[in-house]
Amino acid sequence: MMTYALPTSRATSDGTCGERNAGTVTLDDAITAWALAARGGDPAAVERFVTALHRDVQRYVAHLCGDPQAVDDLAQDTFLRALGSLHRFEGRSSARSWLLSIARRAVIDSYRYAAARPRPSDVPDWQLAVELAQPRDLPGFDDGIALLDLLTALPDDRREAFVLTQLLGLPYAEAAEVSDCPIGTVRSRVARARATLTALLDAAERPAVLAA
């Protein structure tokens, strides 16, 4: 497993960060430490925190919102809210799940705003934004786009649970925190999403098998 060095600046109020700096930690631990250091006014930690999670936030809001043109604005809004609330972040949960919870609220607020001001014209669906955010020229890229196509068939709640746990890699407990629902509900949604995706994959491959 890849490990990351913690920032050298003070990152917690209880003095424990200095002890952890002697070793290495996982990426989520490092991101959480950067968030705590950023709370203490470390500009380098702020940059590392934003850089580490910017892509995850973009992918998550792209899956949630219906307007790909709004993804960048929603991501920016998410980080502005987060940086303005860092003084309240105490590291009880990972900084990743804390930030994605803020992203979810940003999307919900955008829906409320859009309801008050209807869009003048239709826009492409969320899938375009996700595709544009994907890295190109990587092994499995085409398979990833195919998966995004299949995700459109899932109900919103199952797609969100699948994205959080299977694409963004959040533990089920943190995904439940982000989605504001019991962990058992997340597990059920992911299981049903997997069953649906498996059925869709089987249906997609059947014509090719018959032709062969």
N, C-alpha and C positions, 0 to 999 in steps of 0.2 A: 504494500500500500504506500502511496506517495505521502510524504510528510512535509510539514512546513514549519519554519522557525517562527516563534512568537515575536511580536514587536518588542523592542527593548525598552520602550517607554512604559511608565506605570499604566496599568490597564484595569486595576481593581482597587476598591477602597479598602480591602482587607489585607493587602500586601501579599497576596498569594501569587500574583503574576510573576514576581521576581524569581520564585522558586521554580515555576514551570519553564522559564526561559532557558534553563540549563539543558532541557531536552528538546524533543520535537513533538508535534501534535498533528492531528488530522486537519484537513482544510477547514472543516466547520469550526473546530476549536480555534484555529488561527483567525478566521473571520470574526468570531465572537470576541476574541481578544483585541482585534483591530477596532471593533465597534466600541469596546470599553475604553481603549486608548484614545479614540477619536472623541469620546465623551469628555475626556480629560484635556482636550485641546491640542492633540497631536495631529498636525496637518498631513503628515505622511501616512498616518493610520487612516485618516479620512479617505485619502486617495486610494489606498489599498482596499479598504472596505467597499467603496463604490465600484472600483474596477472588478473586484472578485465576484460581485453579485449583479452587475449590470445586465449581463446576458440572461441570467435566470429570471430577473424581473421582467425583461422584455418578452421572453417566451411565455411566462405565466400570464401577463396581462393580455398578450396576443390570443391566448386560448380562452380568456374570459370575455374579452370585449368583442363587439361586433363590427368595429371600425378599424381596419389596419392602419389607416392614416393617423389614428389617435395613439398608436402604441408608443411612439417616442415621447409624446407629451405626457402620457400616463406614467411612463417610466421616470421621466424627470420629476413629475409631481410626487411620485412615490419617494424618491430620494430627498426631495425638498422637505417632505413631511417627516421622513426618518431623521434627517440631520437636525431638524427643528425639535425633535422629540428625544434625541440621544441622551439628554440629561435624565430622562425617566427610564432608560434601558439599564437594567441591573444584571443582565446575563443569566437570569433564571431559566430562560429557554435559549436556543441557539439564535444568533443574530440573523441567520437565513430565514428561519420560520417567523421571527418577529418582523422582518422586512416584508416577507410575502403576505403577512396579515395586513400590513399597511397598504401593500399593492392591491389587495382585494378590496379594502375600503375605498381606495382611490377609484377603482373601476365602478363600484357600487354608486359612489357619488357622481361619477360621470354619467351613469344611467339616469340618475335622478335629474341631473342637469339637462340631459338630452330629452327627457320626457317633458320638461318645461319648454324646451326649444326644439321642436321636431327638425330633423335633418332635411334640407331642401331637396336632396336627391339620394338615390341609393348608392352605396359604396360596396366594393368587393368584400367578401367575407373575411373572417379572421385568419383563414388558412394562408392567404397571400403574405400577411405580415410574418407568420411563423416561417414560411419558406424563405423569405428574404433574410430572416435572422439566422438561418442555418449556415454553417461553414461549408464552403464548396470544395470540390476536388479532394474529398476524403472518402476512404472505403466505407461502403454502406450508405452513402448519401442518398442514392436513389431509393433504397429500402426505407430510409427515414421519411422521404416525401410520400412514399406509398402508405406508410403508417399514418401520416397526417391526413391523407385522404380518407382512411378508414375511421379516424377519430371523429369525423364530422357526423357519422351515423350514431354516435353515442349521445344519450341525454346529457345535459349540461353538468349535472352533479357527478355522473360517472366519469365524464371526460376530465373534470377538474381533479377528481381523486386519482385517476390514472396518471395525469400529467404530473401532479405533485410527487407521487411515490415512484413512478416508473421512469419518468423523463427527467425530473429534477432531483430525484433521489432522496426525498425527505422520508424519515421514519414515519410509520403510521401514526404514532402519537403526535408528532409535530404537524403532520398533514391534517389531523383532526383539529388541532389548535388553530391552524390557518383557516380551515373550513368552518370552524365554529360548530362542530358536531361530534358525537361520541366516536371513539376509535373503532368500535364495532361497526358503525355505519360506514366508515371509510373502508374497512376491510371488505364489507359486503359490496360496496360500490366498485371497488377494484376487481373483485372476483367476477362480478357480473360484466364489467367492462372487458375483462380478459375473455370471458365466455363468448361475448358478442363479437369481439375482434377475431377470435379463433374461428367462429362460424363464418364470418365474412371472408377470412383468408381461405378457408376451405372452399367456399363458393366461388371465389375468384380463381382458384387453381384448378377447379374441376373441369372447366372447358379446355384448358391446356392439356390436361391428362387425357381427356377424351379424344382430342385432336391427335395426340401422339399415338 
